Amino acid sequence: MFAKIASSLAFASVSGLAASSVSASELGFSRQGQTAPAAPASPAANGPFQTFTPTTDPIRHRIDYDIWDFALRNIVVPMGTSNRKGVGRDSATGTRIRQGHKSRYRLEGSLVGFYYFNRETVASFTEYRRDLEAVGTKLDISRLPRNEQLAFWFNLHNVALLEQIALEWPVREPRELEIDGVPLDESKFITVGGVEMSLCDIRENIVFANWRSPKVIYGFWRGEIGGPALEPMAYTGANVGSLLDIAAADYINSLRGTQKRGKRLDVSTLYEEARPFYFPDFDRDLRAHLSEYANEDVQKILSKTDTTTATVKEWAIADMSGGARPANYLFVNDGSSARVPTAITQLLRRRSNKLLNMKRRGEGTGRVIFSNIDLPGDPPNKNAVY
């Protein structure tokens, strides 16, 4: 069986701080045969979401996310490894005007160039989200290898959230958004296989309910600086395990993930949200998880603290310009026709200086991602995330 869904999308590029449009090709999937069953996951999903419970008899389908991958590489700006140092505010040159981001975490994770999106770009996100819904309707997602299923839910969730934020931008905090009076996170504006679902449903009723590994927490972008980064590449069945490990280490070793307050370990409020699924004995279970990815600095924090509280949060939008349109006079002339907001220029300068200083000190600033290579005869759930 073979099916294709064609999509022509236009995405704004912030790599060179200039807008551009690109026509993307096709998204397809193909069946390649059946192999050994996967181990069951628990707990099971409830209600209409039971239809997405991973099967124990998977078949080798693969979904191509080249379109989304290309978009992410052009609209996401990784801020580099956290140096665990907060950042002060910026002012326009010669004034006391505060502009752009005020978050002390803005040099962590990744930011999106919403300022550069035009109407065609935003419409393309909607079109791609609908294409993914169609794929999930035509193809029995539950029968994919587990990693393929996981990549699908991550990509659908993240493009849907990006779409909704882009439709309403400028906005300071994504959690303030609503669809027809319903909070964005709870609005059932997504439909897969006839099942209406929200962003929260995808996370909790599908993925958290069927995957035991807490590292799946980091695959879901929340549109906020305080949450996991939006990765500059699409999740795929081949890279999802490795990419989640990198995302987990990035978040756990950042200020937005863990902080020390005397003898107390302060962690992100996202861990409290995931507590019913992964951390029932909150202090013990969470510390065991954190220690798997903690670097030397965070390992010391774990050893020198004896209580854990979920108090760290930052709801500001993960946007290069801070969720606001700059005033007409707050632009930098870069010698071209592009108009570059001063806030973005200052942000990128701070980013560059941070990475340069880390490099001089011999600290890691980049990431290496290894994707598994499928060989003839390999089971479809090789290196699966459970």
C-alpha positions, 0 to 999 in steps of 0.5 A: 500500500502506498499513499501520498499527500502533496503540500505546497508550503511557504516558510519564512527564513530567519537564518539570514534575518530575511523573509523567503518562501519555498515550495516544498514537495511531498509527504508520503508513507509506505508499508514495508512489511511486518515483524516482531511485536512490541512490548506493551505500554502502560497505563492504557489510554481512556475513552476515544483515545484507546484507538491510538494505543500502540498495537503489539503487531506493528507494521513497517510504515514510515512517514516523511517529514521533509517539509516540516524539517525544512521549515524548522531549520529556517524558522528556529534559532537554537540559543546554544547550551545553557551556561546556567547564567541569567541574562539582564534586560536590553535597552535601545541605544541612547534611551531607557526604553526596554524592548524585546525579551525580558526573560532571564532564560532567553539565551537557553533553548530555542526561539522562533522568528514569528516577526518574519512570518507573512500570511502565506507562511502562517497559512502554510502551517495550517495546511501542513497541520491538516495534512498530518491529520489526513495522514493520521486518518488514512493510516492506522497510527497505532500500527506504526512502529512505536518510534514512528508513532511518537514522532507523528504525535510530536510533530502534529502537536508542535506544528499545531501549536506553532500555527495557532500562535502565529495566527494570533501573534503578537502575543506575550504568553501563549497560554493566554490564547483561546479558540472560541472561548476555550483555552488553547491547550484544551481546545479540540481543534485537531481531528485524527481518525475521527477523534477530536483532540486538544494539544493536552489530549495528545500529550496526556491521553495519547503519549503519556498514557502509552509511553513509560519513559519520562523523556517523552516530556521533552518532545512537546514544545509549549511555545514558552521560553520556560518549556522544552526547546522547539528542535530545529529539525523534525522528529522521525522514527529514526532520530526520535530516541536520540533527539529526546535524549539531547532535549532532556539533557538540554532542559535538565541542565538549564536554569529553566529546568533545575535551580538550587535554593539553599537546601531545596531543589527547584524544578520546572512546573512541567514536572508537576504536570507530568507527576501523575504519569511519571513521578508518583513519588515526586522527590525520589522518582524525579531525582532518579530521572534528572540524574540520568541526564544531569551534568557535573554542575546539576549532579552537585545540586542534586547531592546538596539538596534534600527537598524538591519543589516545582516552582520554576516557570517562565510563560513568556513566548519563545519568540525572538522579538518577545511577542511584540511588534517593535516601534518603527524607529527601533530597527537596525540598518544592515545595509540591505532592504531587510528591516531588522528589529533592534531587539533581535539584533541585540539578542543575537549579539548576546547569543554570539557572545555567550557561545564565544565565551563558552568556546573559549572556556572549552565548554560544549556549545553544539550537539551531535545527533545520531540517527539509527540506520535500518538494515534489512531484517531489522524489527520495526521497533529497533531502539524504540522508546517505550 
